[in-house]
Amino acid sequence: MLVGYGRTSTTDQEAGLAAQERDLRAADCDKLFVEQVSSVAKQPQLEAALDFVREGDTVVVSKLDRLARSVADLLTIVSRLEAKKVSLRVLSMSGSQPLDTSTAVGKLMLAVIGAVGQFEREMMLERQREGIAKARLEGRYKGRAPTAWRKAAEIIRLKGEGLGATEIAGRLKIGRASVYRVLGEQPVERTAA
């Protein structure tokens, strides 16, 4: 069975996800697992796909970076697949034939391509850090606004409706201490009665 997996990092990348689904269907995948989540976050659909596959199946992805965030991550996923006697097929390999780990050459190519991909990502992050450092020196870099302060109006509104800090934090998916900071309150210590 061919089991497809597709992922984009954000909901803004609808077209990219649709393109992956189209490519996976064109590759005759029998079942698809797709999600919109950052590669550094938990990937429930990837986990579901890895749990779903059985001996003799093949996991199909459109591109290698849709599957793993680093060589170590890639090798972990491949090891899990190999333990289940499942192969991996990557459709887009810069104009070459699809990569297939059911062959020795495919396994070698996977390790080489994964290493190059990780190198490229690390170089991009290094350039990003250099750019941020330069912008800081020039006084142009402010960083991102803390999440809780972006939600300050909502926090104050919910407090006005009589909600406590714990419930506000839960609804807005922020920490309770952040709610207290925005409200300028000290947390109430509870004593055992």
C-alpha positions as semicolon CSV with decimal commas, in nm:
position;residue;x (nm);y (nm);z (nm)
1;M;0,000;0,000;0,000
2;L;0,121;0,352;-0,080
3;V;0,063;0,588;0,212
4;G;0,108;0,959;0,141
5;Y;0,213;1,224;0,391
6;G;0,194;1,599;0,328
7;R;0,269;1,896;0,553
8;T;0,291;2,271;0,543
9;S;0,410;2,489;0,829
10;T;0,122;2,735;0,838
11;T;-0,239;2,772;0,735
12;D;-0,121;3,046;0,494
13;Q;0,028;2,773;0,275
14;E;-0,302;2,624;0,151
15;A;-0,180;2,612;-0,210
16;G;0,134;2,423;-0,108
17;L;-0,068;2,164;0,080
18;A;-0,310;2,128;-0,211
19;A;-0,016;2,076;-0,449
20;Q;0,129;1,807;-0,223
21;E;-0,206;1,628;-0,204
22;R;-0,236;1,646;-0,585
23;D;0,115;1,499;-0,629
24;L;0,050;1,223;-0,376
25;R;-0,278;1,127;-0,545
26;A;-0,102;1,129;-0,885
27;A;0,152;0,885;-0,733
28;D;-0,142;0,649;-0,663
29;C;-0,132;0,678;-0,284
30;D;-0,408;0,467;-0,132
31;K;-0,430;0,674;0,187
32;L;-0,323;1,028;0,271
33;F;-0,220;1,189;0,598
34;V;-0,189;1,570;0,576
35;E;-0,144;1,845;0,831
36;Q;-0,057;2,211;0,874
37;V;0,196;2,225;1,154
38;S;0,553;2,344;1,197
39;S;0,817;2,075;1,164
40;V;0,938;2,155;1,515
41;A;0,593;2,098;1,669
42;K;0,426;1,765;1,731
43;Q;0,309;1,616;1,404
44;P;0,005;1,402;1,488
45;Q;-0,068;1,306;1,126
46;L;0,291;1,193;1,071
47;E;0,267;0,981;1,385
48;A;-0,066;0,841;1,262
49;A;0,090;0,755;0,925
50;L;0,389;0,586;1,089
51;D;0,155;0,385;1,313
52;F;-0,073;0,298;1,020
53;V;0,185;0,149;0,781
54;R;0,249;-0,225;0,773
55;E;0,517;-0,451;0,629
56;G;0,549;-0,405;0,254
57;D;0,392;-0,057;0,253
58;T;0,565;0,255;0,121
59;V;0,541;0,602;0,272
60;V;0,536;0,864;-0,004
61;V;0,622;1,233;0,042
62;S;0,645;1,505;-0,222
63;K;0,969;1,650;-0,082
64;L;1,211;1,546;0,190
65;D;1,170;1,869;0,390
66;R;0,798;1,794;0,430
67;L;0,891;1,484;0,630
68;A;1,185;1,573;0,858
69;R;1,351;1,882;1,006
70;S;1,706;1,743;1,031
71;V;1,920;1,449;0,928
72;A;1,883;1,301;1,276
73;D;1,505;1,334;1,256
74;L;1,505;1,184;0,905
75;L;1,719;0,890;1,011
76;T;1,493;0,828;1,311
77;I;1,187;0,818;1,085
78;V;1,362;0,592;0,834
79;S;1,471;0,359;1,117
80;R;1,111;0,335;1,237
81;L;1,000;0,254;0,884
82;E;1,276;-0,004;0,834
83;A;1,183;-0,173;1,163
84;K;0,834;-0,223;1,019
85;K;0,979;-0,328;0,680
86;V;0,830;-0,018;0,517
87;S;1,011;0,184;0,252
88;L;1,013;0,558;0,183
89;R;0,964;0,725;-0,155
90;V;1,039;1,094;-0,214
91;L;0,875;1,219;-0,535
92;S;1,064;1,543;-0,601
93;M;1,440;1,511;-0,608
94;S;1,540;1,809;-0,827
95;G;1,457;1,658;-1,163
96;S;1,594;1,310;-1,094
97;Q;1,409;0,988;-1,045
98;P;1,211;0,959;-0,721
99;L;1,419;0,841;-0,427
100;D;1,316;0,499;-0,297
101;T;1,471;0,351;0,019
102;S;1,382;0,000;-0,085
103;T;1,712;0,007;-0,283
104;A;2,070;0,041;-0,157
105;V;2,129;0,344;-0,381
106;G;1,811;0,502;-0,247
107;K;1,932;0,460;0,111
108;L;2,268;0,617;0,026
109;M;2,106;0,907;-0,160
110;L;1,870;0,968;0,132
111;A;2,159;1,009;0,377
112;V;2,351;1,241;0,141
113;I;2,048;1,455;0,056
114;G;1,945;1,475;0,419
115;A;2,292;1,595;0,518
116;V;2,291;1,862;0,245
117;G;1,943;1,975;0,349
118;Q;2,048;2,009;0,712
119;F;2,359;2,202;0,607
120;E;2,146;2,443;0,401
121;R;1,907;2,498;0,692
122;E;2,194;2,564;0,936
123;M;2,350;2,813;0,692
124;M;2,015;2,990;0,654
125;L;1,976;3,013;1,034
126;E;2,332;3,144;1,067
127;R;2,261;3,418;0,808
128;Q;1,938;3,499;0,993
129;R;2,123;3,535;1,326
130;E;2,384;3,759;1,158
131;G;2,108;3,977;1,011
132;I;1,936;4,009;1,349
133;A;2,265;4,101;1,520
134;K;2,333;4,368;1,257
135;A;1,979;4,508;1,290
136;R;2,018;4,522;1,670
137;L;2,342;4,717;1,638
138;E;2,167;4,962;1,406
139;G;1,870;4,987;1,645
140;R;1,626;4,844;1,388
141;Y;1,547;4,509;1,553
142;K;1,270;4,501;1,810
143;G;1,198;4,127;1,823
144;R;0,848;3,992;1,832
145;A;0,592;4,125;2,076
146;P;0,521;3,881;2,359
147;T;0,207;3,680;2,287
148;A;0,028;3,783;2,607
149;W;0,069;4,155;2,537
150;R;-0,080;4,108;2,190
151;K;-0,384;3,960;2,366
152;A;-0,402;4,227;2,639
153;A;-0,740;4,367;2,527
154;E;-0,888;4,019;2,526
155;I;-0,742;3,942;2,870
156;I;-0,891;4,261;3,016
157;R;-1,229;4,193;2,852
158;L;-1,244;3,838;2,992
159;K;-1,140;3,963;3,338
160;G;-1,423;4,218;3,314
161;E;-1,662;3,930;3,245
162;G;-1,560;3,782;3,578
163;L;-1,326;3,507;3,460
164;G;-1,026;3,412;3,671
165;A;-0,666;3,403;3,553
166;T;-0,660;3,024;3,510
167;E;-0,966;3,022;3,284
168;I;-0,844;3,323;3,083
169;A;-0,508;3,153;3,032
170;G;-0,677;2,833;2,919
171;R;-0,906;3,009;2,672
172;L;-0,629;3,220;2,521
173;K;-0,366;2,943;2,532
174;I;-0,115;3,149;2,729
175;G;0,042;3,104;3,072
176;R;-0,141;3,211;3,386
177;A;0,157;3,421;3,495
178;S;0,126;3,612;3,166
179;V;-0,236;3,693;3,250
180;Y;-0,127;3,828;3,588
181;R;0,147;4,039;3,425
182;V;-0,100;4,198;3,181
183;L;-0,350;4,262;3,459
184;G;-0,078;4,395;3,691
185;E;-0,191;4,158;3,964
186;Q;-0,002;3,929;4,192
187;P;-0,107;3,563;4,192
188;V;-0,316;3,471;4,493
189;E;-0,150;3,210;4,713
190;R;-0,393;2,953;4,836
191;T;-0,345;2,799;5,175
192;A;-0,470;2,458;5,273
193;A;-0,769;2,483;5,505
